[in-house]
Structure formats: structure tokens, C-alpha cells
Amino acid sequence: MNKLIPQGLLIASIFSAIGLVLAYANTQPPPFIYFAVPIGLLVLALLAFVATEGWIAGIDQFNISIGQYFSWTILLLTLAICYEVVARYAFYAPTNWAYDVSYMLYGILFMMGGAYAMARNGHVRGDFLYRAWPPRTQARLDLILYFLFFFPGILALVYSGWDFAKLAYLINERSSASPDGPIIWPFKAIVPVVGVFMMLQGIVEVARCIQCLQTGEWPPRIHDVEEMEKLILDEAEAKRLAEEGR
């Protein structure tokens, strides 16, 4: 039952943020203090995950849960595009909102899946050499790359993304791509938020590298659905190791 608490807090944070945005969609942005509710719930959810799972698995589960919840935006995106296509070509009644909704939903899906992909070790890697190296060599290389490229890049993303979102919030920026001109500051606000999620996951990945250097094996990850390509590669790797052990 305790594991339901962080999930409930996370869902409450997401829906409170959505409700706040919808409530002020046609007016000036809400006072910044109003965001204390969704932000506070989000922080409580993170702390609850850490308390129930431990800090490494807790941050993993936090980012995986966010990725799983926001994966449903692909369904909304599909429905919006299908509605626009049918309305435009079957009834000659194109919408004013489909373009804005489609790129915002896609952007949300793409960005909110970033930390999830890190937690699942799912980002693209040119691993034709990497896979052949022993775990300790992989961990050394990962540590170098995290501190040389990842953390400076993510810090720049958070810093610039905050300024980007702050300006959009202060001027109540609206999209110029369609006649309706929906508010765009909530979409831009996701950029620094995602940067923080990626930063947290990067710290966890560094901890994994340190554990691997100590033990010679990569710590296990939380199980989730796998792509068929990855399953095939894992099966081939297991066969190779079995043949080497004979």
C-alpha cells in the first residue's frame, strides 16, 4: 500500500498543474505562488519514492513513472491528428488548434521521456565497441562522458530553459502559428523541469558507474517493457558469453 502513495502524489501533481493551466488559459498567467501546489506535490512524490525504494531505485521509479504517465500523450496526439484530417478532408472544416496541439503534445512526449530513457538505459549509443568492453571499462568511459558532456549540457539546458520559460510567463506568450493563439508558456516551462529530471537521473547513473567500478558488474535496473531489438541483442550477448565459458 505504501508504494501507492508516491504514485498518487505524482498523479495529483500532474493533474493539479494541468488544472491550473486550463483555469488560466484565457487570462493572464496565474500568480507564481499558485504553482507551489503542483511543485510541492511533485517534490513530495520524489521524496516518497526515495523513502520507499531507496534513493537510486526511488529516482529511477520516479522518472520511469513520469515517462509512463506521459506516454499516454501519444494517444491524445493520434486523436487530435485524426480529428483534423477527417474534419479537413471529409467535412472541409479544418480546425484552428490542431497544429499547435500536435507539436505541443509531441514536444511533451519527447521531453518527458528523456529521463525515462536514461533510467531504462535506452538512449542511442554507438555500442559496437562499447558492448565488447568489460563492465569496469564501460563505467570508466561513462563517468568521463557524464562529467565532460552530460552535466555541463544539462546545466546549460536548465539555465537557459528557465530564462526562456520565465520570459514567456511574464509576457503571457501565445502561439503565432494559428489564429487562436493558445498560451505557450506552459509548454516552454517544461524545458527546465525536464532538465532537473535529467540531472537527477544523471546523478543516479554516476552512482551506478561507481558501483560497477567497485563490483565489476552493472547494478540491476527496474524492469519495464523492452523493444524486440534489445531482446534480440541481449539474447545474442548471452549466447556469446555462454560459448566463451565453455
Secondary structure as the mmCIF struct_conf table of DSSP 4:
data_model
#
loop_
_struct_conf.conf_type_id
_struct_conf.id
_struct_conf.beg_label_comp_id
_struct_conf.beg_label_asym_id
_struct_conf.beg_label_seq_id
_struct_conf.end_label_comp_id
_struct_conf.end_label_asym_id
_struct_conf.end_label_seq_id
TURN_TY1_P TURN_TY1_P1 ASN A 2 LYS A 3
HELX_RH_AL_P HELX_RH_AL_P1 LEU A 4 ALA A 23
TURN_TY1_P TURN_TY1_P2 TYR A 24 ASN A 26
BEND BEND1 THR A 27 GLN A 28
HELX_LH_PP_P HELX_LH_PP_P1 PRO A 29 PRO A 31
HELX_RH_3T_P HELX_RH_3T_P1 PHE A 32 PHE A 35
HELX_RH_AL_P HELX_RH_AL_P2 ALA A 36 GLU A 53
HELX_RH_AL_P HELX_RH_AL_P3 TRP A 55 PHE A 70
TURN_TY1_P TURN_TY1_P3 SER A 71 TRP A 72
HELX_RH_AL_P HELX_RH_AL_P4 THR A 73 TYR A 89
TURN_TY1_P TURN_TY1_P4 ALA A 90 ALA A 90
BEND BEND2 PHE A 91 TYR A 92
BEND BEND3 ASN A 96 TRP A 97
HELX_RH_AL_P HELX_RH_AL_P5 ALA A 98 MET A 112
TURN_TY1_P TURN_TY1_P5 GLY A 113 GLY A 113
HELX_RH_AL_P HELX_RH_AL_P6 GLY A 114 ALA A 119
TURN_TY1_P TURN_TY1_P6 ARG A 120 ASN A 121
BEND BEND4 HIS A 123 HIS A 123
TURN_TY1_P TURN_TY1_P7 PHE A 128 LEU A 129
HELX_RH_3T_P HELX_RH_3T_P2 TYR A 130 ALA A 132
BEND BEND5 TRP A 133 TRP A 133
HELX_RH_AL_P HELX_RH_AL_P7 PRO A 135 LEU A 145
HELX_RH_PI_P HELX_RH_PI_P1 TYR A 146 PHE A 150
HELX_RH_AL_P HELX_RH_AL_P8 PHE A 151 LEU A 170
TURN_TY1_P TURN_TY1_P8 ILE A 171 ASN A 172
STRN STRN1 ARG A 174 ARG A 174
BEND BEND6 SER A 176 SER A 178
TURN_TY1_P TURN_TY1_P9 PRO A 179 ASP A 180
STRN STRN2 ILE A 183 ILE A 183
HELX_RH_AL_P HELX_RH_AL_P9 TRP A 185 THR A 215
BEND BEND7 GLY A 216 GLU A 217
HELX_LH_PP_P HELX_LH_PP_P2 TRP A 218 PRO A 220
HELX_RH_AL_P HELX_RH_AL_P10 MET A 228 GLY A 245
#
